[in-house]
């Protein structure tokens, strides 16, 4: 069960990064835990990307809970992003981001680390939210977005488990990178020049190590 909102969120991120992928999220989407392999059914949270490695190929399954998609349908963030649907929007954006990032790297025969996946997902939640908010009010820059995502939001230790330090590191680097984007976003808005898109697309295609070096050089802690 895919939703129109999920498809629009996928198109949003594909457009930002100029991604040309033959695969689409809906073709790899599972919404019922009972359809997952036994070993994966008890993974916590409403969103999870499962990756299976073969000799010459990988298998992808994106799990998004059916209740999450129903809520997205009732309160579509691509129509209006509000405090009532922001958490669901971010969960969906995270899942789509993970899927696209793995698919993009696989298409170019490149590996991707868990840190890069989580770093990119945090960036995509910020950029996706900025675009959705800007569509509703192009003249207003959402100054509350960066602190909301990177200061107010908390990592759930129960969901993160042993990966909590990795998630914190990814959020730390994403906060620094998104702060780099803000001057350009403030000047041109969502419908202005392409400088911020160029920056995002170049960053997206960097190697794992190059991404961290880029942030360390341009956005010191």
C-alpha positions as CSV (number, residue, x, y, z in Angstrom):
1,X,0.0,0.0,0.0
2,X,1.8,3.1,-1.2
3,X,0.4,6.6,-0.9
4,X,0.3,9.6,-3.1
5,X,2.1,11.6,-0.4
6,X,5.0,9.0,-0.3
7,X,5.3,9.2,-4.1
8,X,5.5,13.0,-3.9
9,X,8.2,12.9,-1.2
10,X,10.2,10.6,-3.4
11,X,9.9,12.9,-6.4
12,X,10.9,15.8,-4.2
13,X,14.2,14.2,-3.2
14,X,14.8,12.8,-6.7
15,X,14.5,16.3,-8.1
16,X,16.8,17.9,-5.5
17,X,19.6,15.4,-6.4
18,X,18.8,15.0,-10.1
19,X,18.6,11.2,-9.6
20,X,17.8,9.0,-12.6
21,X,17.0,5.6,-11.1
22,X,14.9,2.9,-12.7
23,X,13.7,1.5,-9.4
24,X,10.9,3.2,-7.4
25,X,10.1,3.1,-3.7
26,X,6.7,1.6,-4.2
27,X,8.1,-1.5,-5.9
28,X,10.1,-2.3,-2.8
29,X,7.7,-1.2,-0.2
30,X,6.3,-3.5,2.6
31,X,3.8,-2.2,5.1
32,X,2.9,-5.4,6.9
33,X,5.5,-6.8,9.3
34,X,4.2,-10.3,8.7
35,X,5.5,-10.1,5.1
36,X,9.1,-9.5,6.3
37,X,11.6,-12.3,6.9
38,X,11.2,-13.7,10.4
39,X,14.5,-12.2,11.5
40,X,13.4,-8.7,10.6
41,X,9.8,-8.7,11.9
42,X,10.7,-7.3,15.4
43,X,12.8,-4.4,14.3
44,X,11.7,-1.3,16.2
45,X,10.1,1.8,14.6
46,X,7.8,2.6,11.8
47,X,10.5,2.8,9.2
48,X,13.4,0.4,8.3
49,X,15.4,-0.3,5.2
50,X,16.5,-3.9,4.8
51,X,19.5,-4.7,2.5
52,X,20.4,-8.3,1.4
53,X,23.7,-8.8,-0.3
54,X,24.1,-11.4,-3.0
55,X,27.1,-12.3,-5.2
56,X,26.5,-9.7,-7.9
57,X,23.4,-7.8,-6.6
58,X,21.6,-6.5,-3.6
59,X,18.0,-6.8,-2.5
60,X,16.1,-3.9,-0.9
61,X,13.0,-3.9,1.2
62,X,11.7,-0.7,2.6
63,X,9.3,-1.2,5.5
64,X,6.9,1.7,6.3
65,X,4.2,0.8,8.8
66,X,0.7,0.8,7.2
67,X,-0.6,3.1,10.0
68,X,2.1,5.6,9.1
69,X,1.0,5.7,5.5
70,X,-2.6,6.1,6.5
71,X,-1.8,9.1,8.6
72,X,0.2,10.6,5.7
73,X,-2.8,10.1,3.5
74,X,-5.1,11.9,6.0
75,X,-2.7,14.7,6.8
76,X,-0.6,15.0,3.6
77,X,2.6,17.0,4.4
78,X,3.1,17.7,0.7
79,X,-0.1,19.8,0.9
80,X,0.7,21.4,4.3
81,X,3.6,20.5,6.6
82,X,2.5,21.2,10.2
83,X,3.4,20.2,13.7
84,X,0.7,17.5,13.5
85,X,2.3,15.6,10.6
86,X,5.9,16.6,10.8
87,X,7.0,13.4,12.7
88,X,5.3,11.2,10.1
89,X,6.8,13.2,7.3
90,X,10.3,12.9,8.7
91,X,9.9,9.1,9.1
92,X,8.8,8.8,5.5
93,X,11.5,11.1,4.2
94,X,14.1,9.1,6.2
95,X,12.9,5.8,4.6
96,X,12.9,7.3,1.1
97,X,16.3,8.9,1.6
98,X,17.8,5.5,2.7
99,X,16.3,3.8,-0.3
100,X,17.5,6.3,-2.8
101,X,20.9,6.6,-1.3
102,X,21.5,2.8,-1.4
103,X,20.0,2.5,-4.9
104,X,22.2,5.4,-6.2
105,X,25.4,3.9,-4.8
106,X,24.5,0.4,-6.0
107,X,23.8,1.8,-9.5
108,X,27.4,3.2,-9.5
109,X,28.9,0.1,-7.9
110,X,29.8,1.9,-4.8
111,X,29.5,1.0,-1.2
112,X,27.8,3.3,1.3
113,X,28.4,3.3,5.1
114,X,25.7,3.4,7.8
115,X,27.1,6.8,8.8
116,X,26.6,8.2,5.3
117,X,23.0,6.8,5.2
118,X,22.1,8.4,8.4
119,X,23.9,11.7,7.6
120,X,22.1,11.9,4.3
121,X,18.7,11.1,5.9
122,X,19.1,14.0,8.4
123,X,20.1,16.4,5.6
124,X,17.1,15.2,3.5
125,X,14.7,15.8,6.4
126,X,15.9,19.3,6.6
127,X,16.0,20.1,2.9
128,X,12.6,18.3,2.3
129,X,11.0,20.1,5.1
130,X,12.4,23.5,3.9
131,X,11.0,22.9,0.4
132,X,7.6,21.9,1.7
133,X,7.3,24.9,4.0
134,X,8.5,27.2,1.3
135,X,5.9,26.0,-1.1
136,X,3.3,27.0,1.4
137,X,4.9,30.4,2.2
138,X,7.7,31.3,-0.3
139,X,8.5,34.7,1.4
140,X,9.1,33.2,4.9
141,X,12.3,31.4,5.8
142,X,11.6,28.8,8.5
143,X,14.1,29.8,11.1
144,X,12.7,27.3,13.5
145,X,13.5,24.3,11.3
146,X,17.2,23.9,12.1
147,X,16.9,24.0,15.9
148,X,13.8,21.8,15.7
149,X,15.6,19.0,13.8
150,X,19.0,19.3,15.4
151,X,18.5,20.6,18.9
152,X,14.9,19.9,20.0
153,X,14.6,16.4,18.4
154,X,15.9,13.6,20.5
155,X,17.2,10.2,19.6
156,X,15.2,7.4,21.2
157,X,17.7,5.1,22.9
158,X,15.2,2.2,22.8
159,X,15.0,2.5,19.0
160,X,18.7,3.4,18.4
161,X,20.1,0.6,20.6
162,X,23.9,0.1,20.1
163,X,23.8,2.5,17.1
164,X,23.0,5.6,19.2
165,X,26.5,7.0,19.0
166,X,26.4,6.6,15.2
167,X,23.1,8.5,15.0
168,X,24.4,11.3,17.2
169,X,27.5,11.6,15.0
170,X,25.4,11.7,11.8
171,X,23.1,14.4,13.4
172,X,26.1,16.4,14.4
173,X,27.6,16.5,11.0
174,X,24.2,17.0,9.3
175,X,23.5,20.0,11.5
176,X,26.8,21.6,10.5
177,X,26.2,20.9,6.8
178,X,22.7,22.3,6.9
179,X,23.9,25.4,8.6
180,X,26.2,25.9,5.5
181,X,23.1,25.7,3.3
182,X,21.1,28.3,5.2
183,X,22.7,31.5,3.8
184,X,22.0,30.4,0.2
185,X,18.4,29.3,1.1
186,X,17.8,32.6,2.8
187,X,18.9,34.6,-0.3
188,X,17.2,32.7,-3.0
189,X,14.3,30.7,-1.4
190,X,12.9,27.5,-2.8
191,X,12.2,28.9,-6.2
192,X,15.3,31.1,-6.7
193,X,18.8,30.4,-8.0
194,X,20.4,27.0,-8.2
195,X,23.5,27.4,-6.0
196,X,22.2,25.5,-3.1
197,X,21.0,22.6,-5.3
198,X,24.4,22.5,-6.9
199,X,26.0,22.3,-3.5
200,X,23.7,19.5,-2.5
201,X,24.2,17.5,-5.6
202,X,28.0,17.7,-5.4
203,X,27.9,16.6,-1.8
204,X,25.5,13.7,-2.5
205,X,28.0,12.3,-5.0
206,X,31.1,12.6,-2.8
207,X,32.7,9.6,-1.2
208,X,32.0,8.9,2.5
209,X,35.3,10.3,3.6
210,X,35.1,13.3,1.3
211,X,31.8,14.3,2.8
212,X,33.1,14.4,6.4
213,X,36.3,16.3,5.2
214,X,34.1,18.8,3.4
215,X,32.1,19.5,6.5
216,X,35.1,19.7,8.7
217,X,36.8,22.2,6.4
218,X,33.8,24.5,5.8
219,X,31.8,24.1,8.9
220,X,34.1,23.8,11.9
221,X,32.4,22.7,15.1
